[in-house]
């Protein structure tokens, strides 16, 4: 049985590039945890921002973690990390 990769997307609800990544994942039926940082309460935003900075020191959005860090919308990198041909 193949181990399923844990996928987390740090995004902003109003970010067009974040929406592109979500559409890409959904088009390819990829399950992921969607963390819309701007919709969290201030305490959760602070904790989540600290967590994000571990992966992406610039804390830019979108940041997709697929057992590795992918910044922004880079279709080829996404396909490679997700095993999509």
N, C-alpha and C positions, 0 to 999 in steps of 0.2 A: 504494500500500500504506500502510495506516494505521500510524503509529508506536505501538508498545506502550508504555504508561506504566510506569515503574519504580515498584513499590509495595513498601514495607517497613512491617512492623508490629513496633513495639517493644512487647513484652508481658511479663507474668509468668505462669508456668505455672499459678498458683493463682488468678488474677484473673478473677472472673465477667464483668466488663465486657470484658476482653480476649477471653474466649470468645465473647461476643456478636458482637464485630467479626469474629472468625474465621468463625463460623457464617454471618454476613451475606455475607462474601466468598465462601465456599464455595457458598452457595446461589445466588449470581449467577455462578458459575464464573470468578471473578477470580483470576488467578495472583498470588501475592505471596510476598515473602521474610518468613518468620516468625522473629523474633529474640526468643527467650525469655531475657531477661536474667538471671533468677535461676538458670538452668541452665548458664550459662557459668562457666568458672573465674574466679578473682578478678581476674587480670590482664585477661582479656577483658571482664569486667564493668566494670572501671574505664575501659577504652578505649571501650566501647560507651556507657557513661553519659555520657562527655564528648561523644561524637558526638550522642547524643540531646539533650543540653542546647543544642546549636546550633539545633535545631528547636523545642525545648520547654524553656525555661529552668527550669521547675518540675520537669522530669523525671517527669511523672506517666504512669501507664499506664491504658489503652492510648494509644499515640501512633501514628497511621497517617500515613505520608508517601506522598502520591500526587502527586509533583511539586509538592506543597503540603502544608501541615501541617493535620491534623485531630486534635483532641484529644477523647478520650473516645468514646462511642458516640452519634453524632448521625446518625440514619438519613437525614435529608434532605441533610445535607452530604455524606455518603458517596455517596448516589445521584447528586448533582450532580457531584462530583469524578470519579466512575467512569463517568458518562454512562449511568446506568440510569434508565429512566423509571418 
